[in-house]
Amino acid sequence: MKVDGPEFYLGTFNAGAGLSFNLTKRREVQREVQLGIFYQKDLGGIGFEDRKMNIFGLKSSYWFRVR
């Protein structure tokens, strides 16, 4: 069997949910924290090994705006 190169199938199904919290209500500086959970599943095997990729986790971010 001759192998020409790796094959990648990068299609994924993504799902997530999250919450956003304002830390301050002042007009000059607005600060916000976002928290969320996510799940990612591949829609096909990846590479020659036909590996499966399922990922889940927690995302967080901190945003601020200066006016």
PDB file of N, CA, C, O and CB in Angstrom:
ATOM      1  N   MET A   1       0.840  -1.177   0.000  1.00  0.00           N
ATOM      2  CA  MET A   1       0.000   0.000   0.000  1.00  0.00           C
ATOM      3  C   MET A   1       0.881   1.235   0.000  1.00  0.00           C
ATOM      4  O   MET A   1       1.756   1.371   0.856  1.00  0.00           O
ATOM      5  CB  MET A   1      -0.954   0.001   1.209  1.00  0.00           C
ATOM      6  N   LYS A   2       0.667   2.125  -0.934  1.00  0.00           N
ATOM      7  CA  LYS A   2       1.435   3.364  -1.025  1.00  0.00           C
ATOM      8  C   LYS A   2       0.660   4.493  -0.352  1.00  0.00           C
ATOM      9  O   LYS A   2      -0.532   4.685  -0.592  1.00  0.00           O
ATOM     10  CB  LYS A   2       1.743   3.718  -2.506  1.00  0.00           C
ATOM     11  N   VAL A   3       1.363   5.225   0.487  1.00  0.00           N
ATOM     12  CA  VAL A   3       0.753   6.341   1.208  1.00  0.00           C
ATOM     13  C   VAL A   3       1.330   7.630   0.644  1.00  0.00           C
ATOM     14  O   VAL A   3       2.545   7.831   0.656  1.00  0.00           O
ATOM     15  CB  VAL A   3       1.004   6.236   2.756  1.00  0.00           C
ATOM     16  N   ASP A   4       0.446   8.515   0.143  1.00  0.00           N
ATOM     17  CA  ASP A   4       0.892   9.771  -0.460  1.00  0.00           C
ATOM     18  C   ASP A   4       1.109  10.874   0.559  1.00  0.00           C
ATOM     19  O   ASP A   4       1.992  11.712   0.376  1.00  0.00           O
ATOM     20  CB  ASP A   4      -0.104  10.229  -1.481  1.00  0.00           C
ATOM     21  N   GLY A   5       0.346  10.893   1.600  1.00  0.00           N
ATOM     22  CA  GLY A   5       0.459  11.952   2.601  1.00  0.00           C
ATOM     23  C   GLY A   5      -0.663  11.828   3.602  1.00  0.00           C
ATOM     24  O   GLY A   5      -1.615  11.081   3.381  1.00  0.00           O
ATOM     25  N   PRO A   6      -0.563  12.546   4.692  1.00  0.00           N
ATOM     26  CA  PRO A   6      -1.609  12.446   5.714  1.00  0.00           C
ATOM     27  C   PRO A   6      -2.932  13.032   5.226  1.00  0.00           C
ATOM     28  O   PRO A   6      -2.954  13.966   4.424  1.00  0.00           O
ATOM     29  CB  PRO A   6      -1.168  13.156   6.993  1.00  0.00           C
ATOM     30  N   GLU A   7      -4.003  12.485   5.709  1.00  0.00           N
ATOM     31  CA  GLU A   7      -5.335  13.001   5.421  1.00  0.00           C
ATOM     32  C   GLU A   7      -5.907  13.572   6.706  1.00  0.00           C
ATOM     33  O   GLU A   7      -5.811  12.952   7.765  1.00  0.00           O
ATOM     34  CB  GLU A   7      -6.264  11.893   4.835  1.00  0.00           C
ATOM     35  N   PHE A   8      -6.494  14.739   6.612  1.00  0.00           N
ATOM     36  CA  PHE A   8      -7.079  15.385   7.783  1.00  0.00           C
ATOM     37  C   PHE A   8      -8.544  15.678   7.511  1.00  0.00           C
ATOM     38  O   PHE A   8      -8.905  16.149   6.433  1.00  0.00           O
ATOM     39  CB  PHE A   8      -6.317  16.687   8.144  1.00  0.00           C
ATOM     40  N   TYR A   9      -9.365  15.400   8.476  1.00  0.00           N
ATOM     41  CA  TYR A   9     -10.777  15.731   8.434  1.00  0.00           C
ATOM     42  C   TYR A   9     -11.038  16.624   9.635  1.00  0.00           C
ATOM     43  O   TYR A   9     -11.217  16.146  10.755  1.00  0.00           O
ATOM     44  CB  TYR A   9     -11.692  14.440   8.445  1.00  0.00           C
ATOM     45  N   LEU A  10     -11.056  17.908   9.391  1.00  0.00           N
ATOM     46  CA  LEU A  10     -11.073  18.855  10.494  1.00  0.00           C
ATOM     47  C   LEU A  10     -12.472  19.317  10.886  1.00  0.00           C
ATOM     48  O   LEU A  10     -12.599  20.221  11.712  1.00  0.00           O
ATOM     49  CB  LEU A  10     -10.247  20.039  10.141  1.00  0.00           C
ATOM     50  N   GLY A  11     -13.521  18.730  10.326  1.00  0.00           N
ATOM     51  CA  GLY A  11     -14.864  19.122  10.697  1.00  0.00           C
ATOM     52  C   GLY A  11     -15.178  18.709  12.126  1.00  0.00           C
ATOM     53  O   GLY A  11     -14.885  17.583  12.528  1.00  0.00           O
ATOM     54  N   THR A  12     -15.770  19.612  12.889  1.00  0.00           N
ATOM     55  CA  THR A  12     -16.117  19.312  14.277  1.00  0.00           C
ATOM     56  C   THR A  12     -17.516  19.817  14.579  1.00  0.00           C
ATOM     57  O   THR A  12     -18.036  20.710  13.910  1.00  0.00           O
ATOM     58  CB  THR A  12     -15.097  19.940  15.248  1.00  0.00           C
ATOM     59  N   PHE A  13     -18.104  19.229  15.589  1.00  0.00           N
ATOM     60  CA  PHE A  13     -19.357  19.695  16.169  1.00  0.00           C
ATOM     61  C   PHE A  13     -19.005  20.396  17.466  1.00  0.00           C
ATOM     62  O   PHE A  13     -18.330  19.813  18.314  1.00  0.00           O
ATOM     63  CB  PHE A  13     -20.375  18.516  16.404  1.00  0.00           C
ATOM     64  N   ASN A  14     -19.449  21.641  17.641  1.00  0.00           N
ATOM     65  CA  ASN A  14     -19.124  22.433  18.825  1.00  0.00           C
ATOM     66  C   ASN A  14     -20.406  22.833  19.547  1.00  0.00           C
ATOM     67  O   ASN A  14     -21.384  23.232  18.916  1.00  0.00           O
ATOM     68  CB  ASN A  14     -18.304  23.689  18.440  1.00  0.00           C
ATOM     69  N   ALA A  15     -20.394  22.725  20.856  1.00  0.00           N
ATOM     70  CA  ALA A  15     -21.521  23.164  21.676  1.00  0.00           C
ATOM     71  C   ALA A  15     -20.962  23.845  22.917  1.00  0.00           C
ATOM     72  O   ALA A  15     -19.921  23.452  23.443  1.00  0.00           O
ATOM     73  CB  ALA A  15     -22.455  21.963  22.062  1.00  0.00           C
ATOM     74  N   GLY A  16     -21.663  24.863  23.372  1.00  0.00           N
ATOM     75  CA  GLY A  16     -21.191  25.553  24.563  1.00  0.00           C
ATOM     76  C   GLY A  16     -22.290  26.383  25.198  1.00  0.00           C
ATOM     77  O   GLY A  16     -23.303  26.696  24.572  1.00  0.00           O
ATOM     78  N   ALA A  17     -22.068  26.728  26.445  1.00  0.00           N
ATOM     79  CA  ALA A  17     -22.982  27.579  27.201  1.00  0.00           C
ATOM     80  C   ALA A  17     -22.155  28.380  28.190  1.00  0.00           C
ATOM     81  O   ALA A  17     -21.125  27.914  28.676  1.00  0.00           O
ATOM     82  CB  ALA A  17     -24.085  26.738  27.932  1.00  0.00           C
ATOM     83  N   GLY A  18     -22.615  29.594  28.485  1.00  0.00           N
ATOM     84  CA  GLY A  18     -21.835  30.404  29.404  1.00  0.00           C
ATOM     85  C   GLY A  18     -22.636  31.502  30.066  1.00  0.00           C
ATOM     86  O   GLY A  18     -23.807  31.728  29.760  1.00  0.00           O
ATOM     87  N   LEU A  19     -21.962  32.177  30.988  1.00  0.00           N
ATOM     88  CA  LEU A  19     -22.537  33.290  31.740  1.00  0.00           C
ATOM     89  C   LEU A  19     -21.590  34.472  31.687  1.00  0.00           C
ATOM     90  O   LEU A  19     -20.379  34.305  31.542  1.00  0.00           O
ATOM     91  CB  LEU A  19     -22.825  32.885  33.206  1.00  0.00           C
ATOM     92  N   SER A  20     -22.145  35.658  31.805  1.00  0.00           N
ATOM     93  CA  SER A  20     -21.362  36.877  31.809  1.00  0.00           C
ATOM     94  C   SER A  20     -21.746  37.703  33.036  1.00  0.00           C
ATOM     95  O   SER A  20     -22.928  37.854  33.343  1.00  0.00           O
ATOM     96  CB  SER A  20     -21.581  37.684  30.498  1.00  0.00           C
ATOM     97  N   PHE A  21     -20.743  38.235  33.735  1.00  0.00           N
ATOM     98  CA  PHE A  21     -20.972  39.014  34.951  1.00  0.00           C
ATOM     99  C   PHE A  21     -20.291  40.371  34.834  1.00  0.00           C
ATOM    100  O   PHE A  21     -19.109  40.443  34.501  1.00  0.00           O
ATOM    101  CB  PHE A  21     -20.454  38.256  36.195  1.00  0.00           C
ATOM    102  N   ASN A  22     -21.026  41.445  35.104  1.00  0.00           N
ATOM    103  CA  ASN A  22     -20.441  42.778  35.170  1.00  0.00           C
ATOM    104  C   ASN A  22     -19.843  42.971  36.559  1.00  0.00           C
ATOM    105  O   ASN A  22     -20.507  42.716  37.564  1.00  0.00           O
ATOM    106  CB  ASN A  22     -21.503  43.882  34.855  1.00  0.00           C
ATOM    107  N   LEU A  23     -18.590  43.420  36.618  1.00  0.00           N
ATOM    108  CA  LEU A  23     -17.929  43.649  37.905  1.00  0.00           C
ATOM    109  C   LEU A  23     -18.129  45.072  38.402  1.00  0.00           C
ATOM    110  O   LEU A  23     -18.192  45.307  39.609  1.00  0.00           O
ATOM    111  CB  LEU A  23     -16.444  43.351  37.791  1.00  0.00           C
ATOM    112  N   THR A  24     -18.229  46.022  37.480  1.00  0.00           N
ATOM    113  CA  THR A  24     -18.447  47.417  37.876  1.00  0.00           C
ATOM    114  C   THR A  24     -19.496  48.033  36.975  1.00  0.00           C
ATOM    115  O   THR A  24     -19.707  47.588  35.847  1.00  0.00           O
ATOM    116  CB  THR A  24     -17.128  48.232  37.813  1.00  0.00           C
ATOM    117  N   LYS A  25     -20.148  49.059  37.484  1.00  0.00           N
ATOM    118  CA  LYS A  25     -21.165  49.753  36.695  1.00  0.00           C
ATOM    119  C   LYS A  25     -20.763  51.201  36.421  1.00  0.00           C
ATOM    120  O   LYS A  25     -21.580  51.988  35.942  1.00  0.00           O
ATOM    121  CB  LYS A  25     -22.514  49.712  37.415  1.00  0.00           C
ATOM    122  N   ARG A  26     -19.524  51.557  36.717  1.00  0.00           N
ATOM    123  CA  ARG A  26     -19.064  52.918  36.453  1.00  0.00           C
ATOM    124  C   ARG A  26     -18.948  53.150  34.953  1.00  0.00           C
ATOM    125  O   ARG A  26     -18.706  52.211  34.196  1.00  0.00           O
ATOM    126  CB  ARG A  26     -17.711  53.182  37.144  1.00  0.00           C
ATOM    127  N   ARG A  27     -19.118  54.378  34.528  1.00  0.00           N
ATOM    128  CA  ARG A  27     -19.067  54.679  33.099  1.00  0.00           C
ATOM    129  C   ARG A  27     -17.639  54.708  32.563  1.00  0.00           C
ATOM    130  O   ARG A  27     -17.419  54.372  31.400  1.00  0.00           O
ATOM    131  CB  ARG A  27     -19.741  56.006  32.827  1.00  0.00           C
ATOM    132  N   GLU A  28     -16.665  55.101  33.383  1.00  0.00           N
ATOM    133  CA  GLU A  28     -15.298  55.278  32.894  1.00  0.00           C
ATOM    134  C   GLU A  28     -14.640  53.943  32.541  1.00  0.00           C
ATOM    135  O   GLU A  28     -13.997  53.808  31.500  1.00  0.00           O
ATOM    136  CB  GLU A  28     -14.461  56.008  33.938  1.00  0.00           C
ATOM    137  N   VAL A  29     -14.811  52.972  33.418  1.00  0.00           N
ATOM    138  CA  VAL A  29     -14.200  51.653  33.199  1.00  0.00           C
ATOM    139  C   VAL A  29     -15.272  50.593  33.427  1.00  0.00           C
ATOM    140  O   VAL A  29     -15.895  50.541  34.488  1.00  0.00           O
ATOM    141  CB  VAL A  29     -12.963  51.421  34.152  1.00  0.00           C
ATOM    142  N   GLN A  30     -15.472  49.769  32.442  1.00  0.00           N
ATOM    143  CA  GLN A  30     -16.413  48.659  32.575  1.00  0.00           C
ATOM    144  C   GLN A  30     -15.619  47.363  32.575  1.00  0.00           C
ATOM    145  O   GLN A  30     -14.817  47.117  31.674  1.00  0.00           O
ATOM    146  CB  GLN A  30     -17.477  48.667  31.426  1.00  0.00           C
ATOM    147  N   ARG A  31     -15.845  46.540  33.584  1.00  0.00           N
ATOM    148  CA  ARG A  31     -15.149  45.255  33.683  1.00  0.00           C
ATOM    149  C   ARG A  31     -16.169  44.131  33.676  1.00  0.00           C
ATOM    150  O   ARG A  31     -17.251  44.254  34.251  1.00  0.00           O
ATOM    151  CB  ARG A  31     -14.272  45.189  34.962  1.00  0.00           C
ATOM    152  N   GLU A  32     -15.815  43.036  33.021  1.00  0.00           N
ATOM    153  CA  GLU A  32     -16.744  41.934  32.855  1.00  0.00           C
ATOM    154  C   GLU A  32     -15.969  40.613  32.877  1.00  0.00           C
ATOM    155  O   GLU A  32     -14.863  40.521  32.344  1.00  0.00           O
ATOM    156  CB  GLU A  32     -17.550  42.086  31.537  1.00  0.00           C
ATOM    157  N   VAL A  33     -16.558  39.609  33.492  1.00  0.00           N
ATOM    158  CA  VAL A  33     -15.990  38.263  33.515  1.00  0.00           C
ATOM    159  C   VAL A  33     -16.966  37.333  32.808  1.00  0.00           C
ATOM    160  O   VAL A  33     -18.175  37.403  33.027  1.00  0.00           O
ATOM    161  CB  VAL A  33     -15.707  37.781  34.983  1.00  0.00           C
ATOM    162  N   GLN A  34     -16.428  36.461  31.958  1.00  0.00           N
ATOM    163  CA  GLN A  34     -17.249  35.486  31.256  1.00  0.00           C
ATOM    164  C   GLN A  34     -16.751  34.085  31.579  1.00  0.00           C
ATOM    165  O   GLN A  34     -15.547  33.828  31.544  1.00  0.00           O
ATOM    166  CB  GLN A  34     -17.227  35.740  29.730  1.00  0.00           C
ATOM    167  N   LEU A  35     -17.671  33.179  31.893  1.00  0.00           N
ATOM    168  CA  LEU A  35     -17.353  31.785  32.177  1.00  0.00           C
ATOM    169  C   LEU A  35     -18.238  30.901  31.302  1.00  0.00           C
ATOM    170  O   LEU A  35     -19.405  31.219  31.075  1.00  0.00           O
ATOM    171  CB  LEU A  35     -17.551  31.455  33.692  1.00  0.00           C
ATOM    172  N   GLY A  36     -17.694  29.813  30.821  1.00  0.00           N
ATOM    173  CA  GLY A  36     -18.495  28.926  29.992  1.00  0.00           C
ATOM    174  C   GLY A  36     -17.907  27.527  29.927  1.00  0.00           C
ATOM    175  O   GLY A  36     -16.722  27.321  30.188  1.00  0.00           O
ATOM    176  N   ILE A  37     -18.746  26.583  29.578  1.00  0.00           N
ATOM    177  CA  ILE A  37     -18.302  25.211  29.339  1.00  0.00           C
ATOM    178  C   ILE A  37     -18.458  24.926  27.846  1.00  0.00           C
ATOM    179  O   ILE A  37     -19.307  25.522  27.182  1.00  0.00           O
ATOM    180  CB  ILE A  37     -19.120  24.179  30.208  1.00  0.00           C
ATOM    181  N   PHE A  38     -17.642  24.021  27.322  1.00  0.00           N
ATOM    182  CA  PHE A  38     -17.735  23.694  25.917  1.00  0.00           C
ATOM    183  C   PHE A  38     -17.483  22.209  25.703  1.00  0.00           C
ATOM    184  O   PHE A  38     -16.868  21.538  26.532  1.00  0.00           O
ATOM    185  CB  PHE A  38     -16.749  24.528  25.106  1.00  0.00           C
ATOM    186  N   TYR A  39     -17.973  21.714  24.571  1.00  0.00           N
ATOM    187  CA  TYR A  39     -17.758  20.327  24.143  1.00  0.00           C
ATOM    188  C   TYR A  39     -17.488  20.352  22.647  1.00  0.00           C
ATOM    189  O   TYR A  39     -18.196  21.022  21.895  1.00  0.00           O
ATOM    190  CB  TYR A  39     -18.997  19.406  24.488  1.00  0.00           C
ATOM    191  N   GLN A  40     -16.472  19.626  22.217  1.00  0.00           N
ATOM    192  CA  GLN A  40     -16.118  19.571  20.807  1.00  0.00           C
ATOM    193  C   GLN A  40     -15.911  18.118  20.412  1.00  0.00           C
ATOM    194  O   GLN A  40     -15.186  17.388  21.087  1.00  0.00           O
ATOM    195  CB  GLN A  40     -14.847  20.414  20.512  1.00  0.00           C
ATOM    196  N   LYS A  41     -16.545  17.690  19.316  1.00  0.00           N
ATOM    197  CA  LYS A  41     -16.447  16.305  18.833  1.00  0.00           C
ATOM    198  C   LYS A  41     -16.107  16.326  17.362  1.00  0.00           C
ATOM    199  O   LYS A  41     -16.671  17.108  16.597  1.00  0.00           O
ATOM    200  CB  LYS A  41     -17.768  15.518  19.079  1.00  0.00           C
ATOM    201  N   ASP A  42     -15.183  15.465  16.963  1.00  0.00           N
ATOM    202  CA  ASP A  42     -14.830  15.408  15.547  1.00  0.00           C
ATOM    203  C   ASP A  42     -15.920  14.687  14.762  1.00  0.00           C
ATOM    204  O   ASP A  42     -16.645  13.852  15.305  1.00  0.00           O
ATOM    205  CB  ASP A  42     -13.469  14.705  15.351  1.00  0.00           C
ATOM    206  N   LEU A  43     -16.025  15.018  13.485  1.00  0.00           N
ATOM    207  CA  LEU A  43     -17.032  14.408  12.622  1.00  0.00           C
ATOM    208  C   LEU A  43     -16.446  13.286  11.763  1.00  0.00           C
ATOM    209  O   LEU A  43     -17.149  12.708  10.934  1.00  0.00           O
ATOM    210  CB  LEU A  43     -17.662  15.467  11.729  1.00  0.00           C
ATOM    211  N   GLY A  44     -15.179  12.981  11.958  1.00  0.00           N
ATOM    212  CA  GLY A  44     -14.520  11.897  11.229  1.00  0.00           C
ATOM    213  C   GLY A  44     -13.175  11.627  11.851  1.00  0.00           C
ATOM    214  O   GLY A  44     -12.701  12.407  12.676  1.00  0.00           O
ATOM    215  N   GLY A  45     -12.552  10.528  11.465  1.00  0.00           N
ATOM    216  CA  GLY A  45     -11.223  10.204  11.985  1.00  0.00           C
ATOM    217  C   GLY A  45     -10.179  11.191  11.509  1.00  0.00           C
ATOM    218  O   GLY A  45     -10.338  11.799  10.450  1.00  0.00           O
ATOM    219  N   ILE A  46      -9.118  11.359  12.273  1.00  0.00           N
ATOM    220  CA  ILE A  46      -8.052  12.299  11.943  1.00  0.00           C
ATOM    221  C   ILE A  46      -6.785  11.508  11.639  1.00  0.00           C
ATOM    222  O   ILE A  46      -6.356  10.684  12.446  1.00  0.00           O
ATOM    223  CB  ILE A  46      -7.814  13.316  13.105  1.00  0.00           C
ATOM    224  N   GLY A  47      -6.185  11.758  10.476  1.00  0.00           N
ATOM    225  CA  GLY A  47      -4.914  11.144  10.112  1.00  0.00           C
ATOM    226  C   GLY A  47      -5.041   9.674   9.758  1.00  0.00           C
ATOM    227  O   GLY A  47      -6.142   9.129   9.681  1.00  0.00           O
ATOM    228  N   PHE A  48      -3.888   9.038   9.543  1.00  0.00           N
ATOM    229  CA  PHE A  48      -3.847   7.626   9.167  1.00  0.00           C
ATOM    230  C   PHE A  48      -4.331   6.726  10.291  1.00  0.00           C
ATOM    231  O   PHE A  48      -4.904   5.665  10.045  1.00  0.00           O
ATOM    232  CB  PHE A  48      -2.439   7.231   8.764  1.00  0.00           C
ATOM    233  N   GLU A  49      -4.098   7.153  11.526  1.00  0.00           N
ATOM    234  CA  GLU A  49      -4.489   6.331  12.665  1.00  0.00           C
ATOM    235  C   GLU A  49      -5.989   6.353  12.895  1.00  0.00           C
ATOM    236  O   GLU A  49      -6.506   5.562  13.684  1.00  0.00           O
ATOM    237  CB  GLU A  49      -3.776   6.795  13.911  1.00  0.00           C
ATOM    238  N   ASP A  50      -6.700   7.255  12.211  1.00  0.00           N
ATOM    239  CA  ASP A  50      -8.150   7.389  12.366  1.00  0.00           C
ATOM    240  C   ASP A  50      -8.515   7.691  13.812  1.00  0.00           C
ATOM    241  O   ASP A  50      -9.489   7.159  14.345  1.00  0.00           O
ATOM    242  CB  ASP A  50      -8.862   6.113  11.899  1.00  0.00           C
ATOM    243  N   ARG A  51      -7.710   8.565  14.447  1.00  0.00           N
ATOM    244  CA  ARG A  51      -7.943   8.913  15.844  1.00  0.00           C
ATOM    245  C   ARG A  51      -9.214   9.714  16.002  1.00  0.00           C
ATOM    246  O   ARG A  51      -9.615  10.452  15.101  1.00  0.00           O
ATOM    247  CB  ARG A  51      -6.768   9.691  16.404  1.00  0.00           C
ATOM    248  N   LYS A  52      -9.840   9.567  17.142  1.00  0.00           N
ATOM    249  CA  LYS A  52     -11.036  10.328  17.478  1.00  0.00           C
ATOM    250  C   LYS A  52     -10.645  11.472  18.411  1.00  0.00           C
ATOM    251  O   LYS A  52      -9.756  11.327  19.250  1.00  0.00           O
ATOM    252  CB  LYS A  52     -12.116   9.415  18.135  1.00  0.00           C
ATOM    253  N   MET A  53     -11.316  12.600  18.255  1.00  0.00           N
ATOM    254  CA  MET A  53     -10.999  13.762  19.071  1.00  0.00           C
ATOM    255  C   MET A  53     -12.281  14.255  19.737  1.00  0.00           C
ATOM    256  O   MET A  53     -13.182  14.755  19.063  1.00  0.00           O
ATOM    257  CB  MET A  53     -10.345  14.888  18.214  1.00  0.00           C
ATOM    258  N   ASN A  54     -12.360  14.118  21.033  1.00  0.00           N
ATOM    259  CA  ASN A  54     -13.466  14.645  21.822  1.00  0.00           C
ATOM    260  C   ASN A  54     -12.872  15.495  22.933  1.00  0.00           C
ATOM    261  O   ASN A  54     -12.061  15.011  23.723  1.00  0.00           O
ATOM    262  CB  ASN A  54     -14.366  13.495  22.399  1.00  0.00           C
ATOM    263  N   ILE A  55     -13.268  16.745  22.997  1.00  0.00           N
ATOM    264  CA  ILE A  55     -12.703  17.680  23.964  1.00  0.00           C
ATOM    265  C   ILE A  55     -13.834  18.335  24.740  1.00  0.00           C
ATOM    266  O   ILE A  55     -14.858  18.701  24.163  1.00  0.00           O
ATOM    267  CB  ILE A  55     -11.824  18.750  23.262  1.00  0.00           C
ATOM    268  N   PHE A  56     -13.651  18.483  26.040  1.00  0.00           N
ATOM    269  CA  PHE A  56     -14.582  19.267  26.851  1.00  0.00           C
ATOM    270  C   PHE A  56     -13.765  20.060  27.853  1.00  0.00           C
ATOM    271  O   PHE A  56     -12.655  19.669  28.216  1.00  0.00           O
ATOM    272  CB  PHE A  56     -15.636  18.354  27.575  1.00  0.00           C
ATOM    273  N   GLY A  57     -14.322  21.174  28.293  1.00  0.00           N
ATOM    274  CA  GLY A  57     -13.564  21.989  29.228  1.00  0.00           C
ATOM    275  C   GLY A  57     -14.303  23.234  29.667  1.00  0.00           C
ATOM    276  O   GLY A  57     -15.497  23.399  29.416  1.00  0.00           O
ATOM    277  N   LEU A  58     -13.561  24.107  30.328  1.00  0.00           N
ATOM    278  CA  LEU A  58     -14.070  25.351  30.882  1.00  0.00           C
ATOM    279  C   LEU A  58     -13.296  26.501  30.263  1.00  0.00           C
ATOM    280  O   LEU A  58     -12.066  26.475  30.214  1.00  0.00           O
ATOM    281  CB  LEU A  58     -13.958  25.371  32.435  1.00  0.00           C
ATOM    282  N   LYS A  59     -14.017  27.508  29.789  1.00  0.00           N
ATOM    283  CA  LYS A  59     -13.386  28.706  29.241  1.00  0.00           C
ATOM    284  C   LYS A  59     -13.694  29.878  30.153  1.00  0.00           C
ATOM    285  O   LYS A  59     -14.775  29.956  30.736  1.00  0.00           O
ATOM    286  CB  LYS A  59     -13.872  28.988  27.791  1.00  0.00           C
ATOM    287  N   SER A  60     -12.750  30.777  30.270  1.00  0.00           N
ATOM    288  CA  SER A  60     -12.993  31.993  31.039  1.00  0.00           C
ATOM    289  C   SER A  60     -12.306  33.161  30.342  1.00  0.00           C
ATOM    290  O   SER A  60     -11.313  32.983  29.636  1.00  0.00           O
ATOM    291  CB  SER A  60     -12.485  31.843  32.506  1.00  0.00           C
ATOM    292  N   SER A  61     -12.845  34.348  30.550  1.00  0.00           N
ATOM    293  CA  SER A  61     -12.235  35.541  29.982  1.00  0.00           C
ATOM    294  C   SER A  61     -12.542  36.743  30.884  1.00  0.00           C
ATOM    295  O   SER A  61     -13.523  36.753  31.627  1.00  0.00           O
ATOM    296  CB  SER A  61     -12.747  35.788  28.531  1.00  0.00           C
ATOM    297  N   TYR A  62     -11.688  37.735  30.794  1.00  0.00           N
ATOM    298  CA  TYR A  62     -11.834  38.978  31.549  1.00  0.00           C
ATOM    299  C   TYR A  62     -11.770  40.110  30.539  1.00  0.00           C
ATOM    300  O   TYR A  62     -10.775  40.245  29.828  1.00  0.00           O
ATOM    301  CB  TYR A  62     -10.722  39.130  32.666  1.00  0.00           C
ATOM    302  N   TRP A  63     -12.804  40.916  30.464  1.00  0.00           N
ATOM    303  CA  TRP A  63     -12.888  42.025  29.530  1.00  0.00           C
ATOM    304  C   TRP A  63     -12.947  43.335  30.302  1.00  0.00           C
ATOM    305  O   TRP A  63     -13.553  43.416  31.371  1.00  0.00           O
ATOM    306  CB  TRP A  63     -14.115  41.876  28.607  1.00  0.00           C
ATOM    307  N   PHE A  64     -12.318  44.346  29.752  1.00  0.00           N
ATOM    308  CA  PHE A  64     -12.490  45.676  30.314  1.00  0.00           C
ATOM    309  C   PHE A  64     -12.498  46.706  29.181  1.00  0.00           C
ATOM    310  O   PHE A  64     -11.839  46.538  28.155  1.00  0.00           O
ATOM    311  CB  PHE A  64     -11.367  45.991  31.342  1.00  0.00           C
ATOM    312  N   ARG A  65     -13.257  47.763  29.400  1.00  0.00           N
ATOM    313  CA  ARG A  65     -13.367  48.866  28.432  1.00  0.00           C
ATOM    314  C   ARG A  65     -13.108  50.174  29.165  1.00  0.00           C
ATOM    315  O   ARG A  65     -13.642  50.416  30.247  1.00  0.00           O
ATOM    316  CB  ARG A  65     -14.777  48.886  27.737  1.00  0.00           C
ATOM    317  N   VAL A  66     -12.291  50.998  28.563  1.00  0.00           N
ATOM    318  CA  VAL A  66     -12.016  52.331  29.128  1.00  0.00           C
ATOM    319  C   VAL A  66     -12.648  53.341  28.186  1.00  0.00           C
ATOM    320  O   VAL A  66     -12.387  53.326  26.983  1.00  0.00           O
ATOM    321  CB  VAL A  66     -10.454  52.599  29.306  1.00  0.00           C
ATOM    322  N   ARG A  67     -13.477  54.215  28.734  1.00  0.00           N
ATOM    323  CA  ARG A  67     -14.138  55.235  27.903  1.00  0.00           C
ATOM    324  C   ARG A  67     -13.519  56.582  28.130  1.00  0.00           C
ATOM    325  O   ARG A  67     -13.941  57.565  27.521  1.00  0.00           O
ATOM    326  CB  ARG A  67     -15.634  55.299  28.196  1.00  0.00           C
TER     327      ARG A  67
END
